[in-house]
Amino acid sequence: MVETRNRGQSRARRPGRQVFKSAWSGFSVTSLEADLAYFQARLELLGKPDTINKKAQEETFRFLLEAMNGILSKLKRRQRAGADHG
């Protein structure tokens, strides 16, 4: 799809060029908890992997669950620490 613009209109910012205040500002507890629930449901739906593809999906979902659990616990600690100081 080609976008056209009239003279004098500014270009919209691309999503990939956003600048965040900190590495943690893009995360929220609720969004991470929703993502965790999604990956847990996907693992349950997979059942016992009987193909190479399903095995790869299982390993990927387990890795993502571990990584997101780590991020969620760090985010909760940061929020508690901020609440203690605020």
Stockholm file with secondary structure:
# STOCKHOLM 1.0

chainA/1-86         MVETRNRGQSRARRPGRQVFKSAWSGFSVTSLEADLAYFQARLELLGKPDTINKKAQEETFRFLLEAMNGILSKLKRRQRAGADHG
#=GR chainA/1-86 SS CCCCCCTTCCCCCCGGGCCCSSTTTTCCHHHHHHHHHHHHHHHHHHCSCCSHHHHHHHHHHHHHHHHHHHHHHHHHHHHHHHHHHC
#=GC SS_cons        CCCCCCTTCCCCCCGGGCCCSSTTTTCCHHHHHHHHHHHHHHHHHHCSCCSHHHHHHHHHHHHHHHHHHHHHHHHHHHHHHHHHHC
//
